[in-house]
Amino acid sequence: MVATPLLMLPSVDEAEREREERRLERDRRRREQGKPSYFATEPDEKSTMVLRPERERGVLASLEAEALDEEGLATQIGVGVVPPAVAQETPDSGKGLVRSGVIFAVATGLSRIVGLVREIAQAAVFGISGQVNAFEIAFLIPNTVRALVADSALSAAFVPVFSDLLVKGEAKRAWRVASSLFWLMLLGLGGLTALFVVIAPWVMEIFHYGPGDQYGTLAVALSRILFPIVLVLGLTGIVVGILNSYDHFTVPALTPIAWNAIILLGLGLGVQSSDLKSTRLYYYAVFILIATIVQFLLPLPWLRGRDDRLRMVIDIHDPAVRQTFKLMLPVTIGLGLININAAIDQLFATNLLDPTLAPAAIVRAFRLYMLPQGVFSVAVATVLFPLLSRHVAREDWDAFKRTVAMGLRLICFLLVPASAAAAVLATPIVRLLYQHGAFTAADTKVVAPCLAAFALGLTFNGTMLMLNRGFFSRQQPWIPSLVALLNLGVNAAMDAVFYRFGIWGIPLSTSIVNIAGTAALIVLFRRRLGSFGMEETTRSFLFVGVASAVLAAVAWWVWDGLDSAFGQSLTAQIVSLGGALVLGYAAFFGACRLLGVNELETLSRLRRRAA
């Protein structure tokens, strides 16, 4: 697995932090010499002003929250925040950060693998028809709410405020702010949870799972079991944020593995205890809640030995508390709109399609669709983000535009072939990973077209991420947020049109929204910075598209031949799909060399730079 965002991004934070610390050191020496300082505020004053601009802090944090939230389930991979350096640099501090980043990368990779195993196990136990759709809708609501107000958004806003207070030597106040936020989250999200328990029947009814609908009672009960994860994840965001501020990443990185393992245990117990799907779903939901609580409890012992501890205090008058909630806004908009789009999709799926089939089919396809997204586009955008930040700092706009264009070409180079492979091999991919137990061949025929439809927009989802980072590095987060807001309307309109094609029409509308979002961001980018090498990017996209068509043709031909020759046993499927992918990608790289695609060499240079 490639390096994760948390492995790559600290180089930006370290460079900026070193510059600020050098400025502070010069200030200290000038004060000792009786000279006026460069800063208007003395270090011992109780100012809430932080070292980095407000917008940049919120933006940098929101980037990593977005990257880690791509699957719509932050609990699978942990609460993601940018790990800032909070202490004076020592000769070993860089090594420590690298070591922590490597541990986080390995742990995240293991968590992804265990998470995929959990998805496969869920598909095998429940399939995609019937009662499991009640679970998917019941899980959709807390998942959407927690993206708005809990883990990722909260941690991304809290860490910069807490860390900057530590840097300025205000550790006691930093812990007081953390304590205030902890109890405010407990009270606020606890109240929200209690409210949802009361109104759950009416919320579920919006999705055609009200008390009078088939499986409506089950959906209401499951949603009441699952919604408390919003509260637990809100508290987890504070705890993990504190540990990350002290450069402790190991335990928070490992807890998602425990999260997935506990849920797998719950699935196993449910299968052993009952043959009824409804009973198994209750086990599944309860163990998701238990796993989330364990994920909160595991890091708590590592809070000991820090500068202070969480106390029973609420200080709503501290400006740092208000600042944290203010910084949550960009992240909430970015991540919240993504999840609201998913909710809109399911609203159409449940009300205008089959509510006992469509929700689970879309979710299963979505999980596979996001795998290459998390590996490729997030990695490229993260590697290039330090360069973008340095170009902005120097106001070197030509270099900035070249870097954005290079990022777009690299993402196209990596995701266009992945999109082609996912489209033509959707059936064997779904069959190999999901078609076990309760997941039947008929289910494969439903999920595979959804995966192929999602694949159309895979590349453009990645290019949107790259363009968003370009705007974020320029401290213009509201531009991509506005595009995301407009995409809500486009998404609803496309859903209203394409649902008539069947369940796969909903993923198709998502792909079209990604294309439209990319087009809008390119137009807005060019209006602010002028041309940025789109001619070369378009040329590269076309050449990569031709090479990807070669991949698709070779992969399909190889798979079809091997599948016919060896049959559909598990070993035969691995051989046929693996052979198709290996030979297909070999043909792709060969075609790229013949066509003179430059991104092969560019990617090699970036890998050497990342290493």
C-alpha positions in Angstrom: 0.0 0.0 0.0 1.3 3.5 -0.8 2.1 6.0 1.9 -1.0 7.4 3.5 -1.7 11.1 3.9 -0.6 11.1 7.6 2.8 9.8 6.5 3.3 12.4 3.9 1.8 15.6 5.1 3.9 16.3 8.2 6.7 17.7 6.0 4.5 20.7 5.4 3.7 21.2 9.0 7.3 20.7 10.0 8.6 23.2 7.5 6.1 25.9 8.5 6.6 25.2 12.2 10.4 25.5 11.9 10.0 28.9 10.2 7.7 30.1 12.9 10.0 28.8 15.7 13.0 30.5 14.1 10.9 33.8 14.1 10.0 33.2 17.7 13.7 32.6 18.6 14.7 35.8 16.9 12.0 37.6 18.8 13.3 36.2 22.1 16.9 37.3 21.4 15.7 40.8 20.4 13.7 41.1 23.7 16.8 40.0 25.7 18.8 42.7 23.9 16.1 45.3 24.8 15.1 45.7 21.2 11.4 45.7 20.0 10.1 42.3 18.9 8.6 41.5 15.5 5.4 40.2 17.1 2.8 42.5 18.5 1.9 40.0 21.2 4.3 38.9 23.9 4.6 35.1 24.3 3.4 35.2 27.9 0.1 37.0 27.0 -3.0 34.9 27.1 -3.8 35.4 23.5 -5.7 32.9 21.4 -4.0 33.9 18.2 -2.3 30.9 16.7 0.9 30.7 14.8 -0.7 29.8 11.5 -3.5 31.7 9.8 -7.0 30.6 10.7 -8.0 29.6 7.3 -4.9 27.7 6.6 -5.1 25.7 9.8 -8.7 24.7 9.1 -8.0 24.0 5.5 -5.0 21.8 6.1 -6.8 19.8 8.7 -9.9 19.5 6.5 -7.8 18.0 3.7 -6.7 15.1 5.8 -10.2 14.6 7.2 -11.5 14.5 3.7 -8.9 12.1 2.6 -9.6 9.7 5.5 -13.3 10.1 5.2 -13.5 9.0 1.6 -15.4 5.7 2.4 -18.0 7.5 4.5 -16.9 5.5 7.6 -14.1 7.2 9.5 -14.3 4.5 12.1 -12.8 2.0 9.6 -9.6 3.8 9.5 -9.5 6.0 12.5 -10.2 9.6 13.2 -7.9 11.5 10.8 -6.2 14.7 11.6 -3.0 16.4 10.5 -0.4 15.7 13.1 1.3 19.0 13.9 4.6 19.2 15.6 4.1 20.7 19.0 7.4 20.6 20.7 10.8 22.1 20.1 12.6 20.3 17.4 15.3 17.9 18.5 17.7 15.9 16.3 15.5 12.8 16.7 12.2 14.5 16.3 12.1 14.1 12.6 12.9 10.4 12.9 10.2 10.1 15.4 7.6 11.6 13.1 8.7 9.4 10.3 8.6 6.4 12.5 5.1 7.3 13.7 4.0 7.9 10.1 5.3 4.5 9.0 3.4 2.9 11.9 0.3 4.7 10.9 0.7 3.7 7.3 1.1 0.1 8.2 -1.8 0.2 10.7 -4.0 1.9 8.1 -3.1 -0.7 5.5 -3.9 -3.5 7.9 -7.2 -1.8 8.8 -8.2 -1.5 5.2 -7.5 -5.2 4.7 -9.5 -6.2 7.8 -12.2 -3.7 6.8 -12.5 -5.4 3.3 -12.7 -8.8 5.1 -15.5 -7.4 7.2 -17.3 -6.1 4.0 -16.9 -9.6 2.4 -18.2 -11.3 5.6 -21.2 -9.0 5.8 -22.1 -9.7 2.2 -21.7 -13.4 2.7 -23.9 -13.4 5.8 -26.7 -11.0 4.7 -26.5 -10.7 0.9 -28.1 -7.5 -0.5 -31.8 -8.3 -0.5 -34.3 -8.0 2.3 -33.6 -6.9 5.9 -29.9 -5.9 5.4 -31.3 -2.8 3.5 -32.9 -1.7 6.8 -29.5 -1.9 8.4 -27.9 0.2 5.6 -30.5 2.9 6.0 -30.3 2.8 9.8 -26.5 3.2 9.6 -26.7 6.0 7.0 -28.3 8.5 9.4 -25.7 8.4 12.2 -22.9 8.2 9.6 -24.2 11.4 8.0 -24.6 13.2 11.3 -21.2 12.2 12.7 -19.5 13.6 9.5 -21.2 16.9 10.2 -20.5 17.3 13.9 -18.3 14.5 15.3 -15.0 12.7 14.7 -13.2 14.1 11.6 -14.6 17.6 11.6 -14.1 18.0 15.4 -10.5 16.6 15.4 -9.5 18.6 12.4 -10.6 21.8 14.1 -9.4 20.9 17.6 -5.9 19.8 17.0 -4.5 23.1 15.6 -6.0 25.1 18.5 -4.8 22.7 21.2 -1.3 22.3 19.6 -0.7 26.0 19.2 -1.6 26.6 22.9 1.0 23.9 23.8 3.6 25.6 21.5 3.1 28.9 23.4 3.6 27.2 26.7 -0.1 27.4 27.7 -0.5 23.6 28.5 -2.9 24.1 31.4 -5.1 26.3 29.3 -4.9 23.8 26.4 -6.2 21.0 28.6 -8.9 23.3 30.0 -10.0 23.9 26.4 -9.9 20.2 25.7 -11.9 19.5 28.8 -14.5 22.1 27.9 -14.9 20.6 24.4 -15.1 17.1 25.8 -18.0 17.9 28.1 -19.7 20.2 25.5 -19.6 17.3 23.1 -20.9 14.9 25.7 -23.8 17.2 26.5 -24.6 18.3 23.0 -24.3 15.0 21.2 -25.9 13.2 24.1 -28.9 15.5 23.7 -28.9 14.9 20.0 -28.8 11.2 20.5 -31.7 11.3 22.9 -33.7 13.4 20.5 -33.0 11.0 17.6 -34.2 8.0 19.7 -37.5 9.8 20.0 -37.9 10.9 16.4 -36.3 7.8 14.8 -39.6 6.5 13.4 -40.3 9.7 11.5 -36.7 9.9 10.2 -36.8 6.4 8.9 -40.2 7.0 7.3 -38.5 9.5 5.0 -36.5 6.6 3.5 -39.6 4.3 3.2 -38.7 2.5 6.4 -41.3 3.9 8.7 -43.3 1.8 11.2 -45.9 0.9 8.6 -43.4 -0.2 6.0 -41.8 -3.6 5.5 -38.8 -3.9 7.8 -39.7 -0.5 9.2 -39.7 -1.6 12.8 -36.3 -3.3 12.3 -34.9 -0.2 10.7 -36.1 2.0 13.6 -34.7 -0.3 16.2 -31.3 -0.6 14.4 -31.0 3.2 14.0 -31.6 3.6 17.7 -28.8 1.1 18.5 -26.4 2.7 16.0 -27.0 6.4 16.6 -25.0 6.6 19.9 -21.8 6.1 17.8 -22.2 9.8 17.0 -21.7 10.7 20.6 -18.8 8.2 21.1 -17.0 9.4 18.0 -17.3 13.0 19.2 -15.5 12.1 22.4 -13.0 10.0 20.5 -12.2 13.0 18.3 -11.1 14.9 21.4 -9.0 12.0 22.9 -7.2 11.2 19.6 -6.7 14.9 18.9 -4.9 15.3 22.2 -2.6 12.3 21.5 -1.9 13.4 18.0 -1.0 16.9 19.3 1.7 15.2 21.4 2.9 13.3 18.3 1.5 10.0 19.6 -0.1 8.1 16.7 0.5 4.5 17.3 -2.5 3.5 19.5 -5.0 5.7 17.6 -3.8 4.1 14.4 -4.2 0.5 15.7 -7.7 1.0 17.2 -9.5 0.7 13.9 -8.1 -2.8 13.5 -9.7 -3.7 16.8 -12.9 -2.0 15.6 -13.1 -4.3 12.6 -12.0 -7.4 14.5 -14.7 -6.9 17.2 -17.4 -6.4 14.5 -16.2 -9.6 12.8 -16.5 -11.3 16.1 -20.1 -10.0 16.4 -20.9 -11.3 13.0 -19.6 -14.7 14.0 -21.6 -14.8 17.2 -24.7 -13.7 15.3 -24.3 -16.5 12.8 -23.8 -19.1 15.6 -26.7 -17.9 17.7 -29.5 -17.7 15.2 -30.6 -18.5 11.7 -32.8 -15.3 11.6 -31.3 -12.4 9.6 -33.0 -9.9 11.9 -31.3 -11.4 15.0 -28.0 -11.4 13.2 -28.5 -7.8 12.2 -29.1 -6.9 15.9 -25.8 -8.6 16.8 -24.1 -6.7 14.0 -25.4 -3.3 15.1 -24.7 -3.9 18.8 -21.1 -5.0 18.1 -20.6 -1.9 15.9 -21.6 0.2 18.9 -19.4 -1.9 21.2 -16.4 -1.7 18.8 -16.8 2.1 18.6 -16.8 2.3 22.4 -13.7 0.2 22.6 -12.1 2.5 20.0 -12.8 5.4 22.4 -11.5 3.5 25.5 -8.3 2.1 24.1 -6.3 5.4 23.8 -7.4 6.7 27.2 -4.5 5.2 29.2 -2.0 7.0 26.9 -3.4 10.4 28.1 -1.6 9.8 31.4 1.8 11.4 31.9 1.0 14.4 29.7 1.0 17.9 30.9 -2.4 17.7 32.6 -5.6 15.6 32.4 -9.2 16.0 31.3 -11.2 17.7 34.1 -14.8 18.4 34.9 -14.9 21.9 33.5 -16.8 23.8 30.9 -15.5 27.3 29.9 -17.6 28.5 27.1 -16.1 32.0 27.4 -12.6 31.0 26.4 -12.1 32.3 22.8 -10.2 29.1 21.9 -13.3 27.0 22.5 -15.3 29.3 20.1 -12.3 29.2 17.7 -12.5 25.4 17.5 -16.2 25.4 16.6 -15.4 28.1 14.0 -12.7 26.0 12.4 -15.1 23.1 12.2 -17.2 24.9 9.6 -15.1 24.2 6.4 -14.6 20.6 7.3 -18.3 20.2 8.1 -19.3 21.7 4.7 -16.8 19.6 2.8 -17.4 16.2 4.5 -21.1 16.9 5.3 -22.1 17.6 1.7 -20.4 14.4 0.6 -22.5 12.4 3.0 -25.6 14.4 2.3 -25.1 13.4 -1.4 -25.1 9.8 -0.3 -28.3 10.4 1.7 -29.9 11.9 -1.4 -28.9 8.9 -3.4 -30.5 6.5 -0.9 -33.6 8.7 -0.7 -34.2 8.1 -4.4 -33.2 4.4 -4.1 -35.6 3.7 -1.3 -38.6 5.7 -2.5 -38.4 5.2 -6.3 -36.6 1.9 -6.6 -36.7 -1.3 -4.5 -36.1 -0.3 -0.9 -35.4 -4.0 0.0 -32.5 -4.3 -2.6 -31.2 -0.9 -3.9 -29.6 0.5 -0.7 -27.3 -2.5 0.0 -26.4 -3.0 -3.6 -25.3 0.6 -3.9 -23.2 0.5 -0.7 -21.5 -2.8 -1.7 -20.5 -1.3 -5.1 -19.4 2.0 -3.4 -17.0 0.2 -1.1 -15.2 -1.4 -4.0 -15.2 1.9 -6.0 -13.4 3.8 -3.2 -10.5 1.3 -2.9 -8.4 2.7 -5.8 -9.5 6.2 -4.9 -8.0 6.0 -1.4 -4.8 4.4 -2.7 -4.0 6.5 -5.8 -5.5 10.0 -5.9 -5.2 10.7 -2.2 -1.5 9.7 -2.3 -0.7 11.9 -5.4 -2.6 14.9 -4.0 -0.8 14.5 -0.6 2.7 14.2 -2.1 2.1 17.3 -4.2 0.5 19.4 -1.5 3.8 20.5 0.1 5.0 21.7 -3.3 1.8 23.7 -3.7 2.1 25.3 -0.3 5.7 26.4 -1.0 4.8 27.8 -4.4 2.0 29.8 -2.8 4.3 31.1 0.0 6.8 32.3 -2.7 3.9 33.5 -4.9 5.5 31.5 -7.7 2.2 31.1 -9.6 3.8 29.5 -12.7 5.3 26.7 -10.7 2.0 26.4 -8.8 0.0 25.9 -12.0 2.5 23.4 -13.3 2.2 21.4 -10.1 -1.6 21.3 -10.2 -1.5 20.3 -13.9 1.1 17.6 -13.1 -1.2 16.3 -10.3 -4.1 16.1 -12.6 -2.1 14.2 -15.2 -0.8 11.7 -12.6 -4.3 11.1 -11.2 -5.6 10.5 -14.7 -2.6 8.2 -15.4 -3.4 6.1 -12.3 -7.2 6.2 -12.2 -8.3 6.0 -15.8 -6.9 2.5 -16.2 -8.3 1.5 -12.8 -11.7 2.9 -14.0 -11.4 0.8 -17.2 -10.5 -2.3 -15.3 -13.3 -1.9 -12.8 -15.8 -1.3 -15.6 -15.0 -4.3 -17.8 -14.2 -6.7 -15.0 -17.0 -5.6 -12.6 -18.7 -8.9 -12.7 -15.6 -11.1 -11.9 -14.5 -8.6 -9.2 -17.8 -8.6 -7.5 -18.2 -12.4 -7.9 -14.7 -13.1 -6.4 -15.1 -10.7 -3.5 -18.7 -10.9 -2.6 -20.4 -14.0 -4.1 -20.3 -16.3 -1.1 -22.9 -17.5 1.3 -26.1 -15.4 1.1 -24.7 -13.2 -1.7 -25.9 -15.0 -4.8 -25.2 -14.9 -8.5 -28.4 -12.8 -8.9 -26.9 -10.3 -6.4 -23.7 -10.1 -8.5 -25.9 -9.1 -11.5 -27.2 -6.2 -9.5 -24.0 -5.0 -7.9 -21.7 -5.3 -10.9 -23.5 -2.7 -13.0 -23.4 -0.4 -10.1 -19.7 -0.8 -9.8 -19.3 -0.2 -13.5 -21.4 3.0 -13.3 -19.4 4.2 -10.3 -16.2 3.5 -12.3 -17.1 6.1 -14.9 -16.6 8.9 -12.3 -13.6 7.4 -10.5 -11.0 9.5 -12.3 -13.1 12.7 -11.9 -13.5 12.1 -8.2 -9.7 12.1 -8.0 -9.3 15.2 -10.1 -11.8 17.1 -7.9 -9.6 16.2 -4.9 -6.5 17.6 -6.6 -8.2 20.8 -7.7 -9.7 21.2 -4.2 -6.2 21.0 -2.8 -5.1 23.7 -5.2 -7.8 26.0 -3.9 -7.0 25.0 -0.3 -3.3 25.8 -0.6 -4.4 29.3 -1.8 -6.5 29.6 1.3 -9.7 29.7 -0.8 -11.7 26.8 0.8 -15.1 28.3 0.1 -14.7 27.9 -3.7 -14.7 24.1 -3.6 -17.3 24.2 -0.8 -19.6 26.2 -3.1 -19.1 23.8 -5.9 -19.9 20.9 -3.5 -23.1 22.8 -2.5 -24.1 23.2 -6.1 -23.4 19.6 -6.7 -26.2 18.7 -4.3 -28.7 20.1 -6.7 -27.0 18.5 -9.7 -27.0 15.2 -7.9 -30.7 15.3 -7.0 -31.5 16.3 -10.6 -29.4 13.4 -12.0 -30.9 10.9 -9.6 -34.4 12.0 -10.7 -33.4 11.3 -14.3 -31.3 8.2 -14.1 -33.1 6.1 -11.5 -35.4 5.1 -14.4 -32.5 3.0 -15.7 -32.5 0.9 -12.6 -30.4 0.7 -9.5 -27.2 1.3 -11.4 -28.7 4.7 -12.5 -28.0 6.1 -9.0 -24.2 5.5 -9.2 -24.3 6.8 -12.8 -25.7 10.1 -11.5 -22.9 10.2 -9.0 -20.3 9.8 -11.7 -21.9 12.6 -13.8 -21.8 14.8 -10.7 -18.1 14.1 -10.4 -17.5 15.1 -14.0 -19.6 18.3 -13.6 -17.7 19.1 -10.4 -14.3 18.7 -12.1 -15.5 20.9 -15.0 -16.7 23.7 -12.6 -13.5 23.6 -10.6 -11.3 23.8 -13.8 -13.3 26.8 -15.0 -13.0 28.6 -11.6 -9.3 27.8 -11.4 -8.6 29.2 -14.9 -10.6 32.4 -14.1 -8.3 33.1 -11.1 -5.0 31.9 -12.4 -5.3 31.8 -16.2 -4.2 28.9 -18.3 -2.5 26.1 -16.4 -1.3 23.6 -19.0 -4.7 22.1 -19.8 -3.6 21.5 -23.4 -0.9 19.1 -22.2 -3.2 17.6 -19.6 -5.9 17.0 -22.2 -3.4 15.4 -24.5 -2.1 13.1 -21.7 -5.7 12.2 -20.8 -6.5 11.2 -24.3 -3.3 9.1 -24.6 -3.9 7.4 -21.3 -7.5 6.8 -22.4 -6.3 5.0 -25.5 -3.9 2.9 -23.4 -6.7 2.2 -20.9 -8.9 1.0 -23.8 -6.1 -1.4 -24.7 -6.0 -2.5 -21.0 -9.8 -3.1 -21.1 -9.7 -5.1 -24.3 -6.8 -7.3 -23.2 -8.1 -7.8 -19.7 -11.6 -8.8 -20.9 -10.1 -11.2 -23.5 -7.8 -12.8 -21.0 -10.4 -13.1 -18.3 -13.0 -14.5 -20.7 -10.6 -17.1 -21.9 -9.3 -18.2 -18.5 -12.8 -18.2 -17.0 -14.1 -20.4 -19.8 -11.1 -22.7 -19.4 -10.8 -23.0 -15.6 -14.4 -22.5 -14.4 -15.6 -20.6 -11.4 -14.1 -22.2 -8.4 -12.4 -19.8 -5.9 -8.9 -20.7 -7.1 -10.0 -20.5 -10.8 -11.5 -17.0 -10.2 -8.3 -15.8 -8.5 -6.2 -17.1 -11.5 -8.5 -15.7 -14.2 -9.0 -12.2 -12.6 -5.4 -12.0 -11.5 -4.1 -13.0 -14.9 -6.5 -10.5 -16.6 -5.3 -7.6 -14.4 -1.6 -8.5 -14.8 -1.7 -8.8 -18.5 -4.1 -5.9 -18.9 -1.8 -3.6 -17.0 1.2 -4.9 -18.9 -0.5 -3.9 -22.1 -1.4 -0.5 -20.6 2.2 0.3 -19.7 3.4 -0.9 -23.1 0.9 1.3 -24.9 1.9 4.3 -22.7 5.5 3.9 -23.7 4.6 3.7 -27.4 2.4 6.8 -27.1 5.1 8.7 -25.2 3.1 9.3 -22.0 5.4 11.3 -19.7 3.7 10.4 -16.5 5.6 7.1 -16.2 8.8 9.0 -15.5 7.0 11.7 -13.4 5.5 9.1 -11.1 9.0 7.5 -10.6 10.4 10.9 -9.6 7.6 11.5 -7.1 8.1 8.1 -5.6 11.8 8.8 -5.1 11.0 12.1 -3.5 8.4 10.6 -1.2 11.0 7.9 -0.2 
